[in-house]
Amino acid sequence: MGWQRASGYNWRALVEADIGRYKRVIGDALRSRTEGRQTTEVAIAVASLKPHAGAWPAGIRSPHMKVGAGG
């Protein structure tokens, strides 16, 4: 367990899980072609994954997110 803490393994695993969750819910490719529109597309996608007043869809809550943390 010490090597996991020292190397940052646990944090990387959580980030990889979040990216996988994002891809599963939103998709794995951006549809917009310009950088400004891609930025907006990502912002909308991320906002749609944040919990809203307890209405978080089952099965996509981040394992490191506290219940009721509000995002």
Summary of the structure (lengths in Angstrom):
residues: 71
radius of gyration: 14.6
end to end distance: 27.9
largest distance: 43.9
contacts: 123
relative contact order: 0.13
helix: 55%
strand: 0%
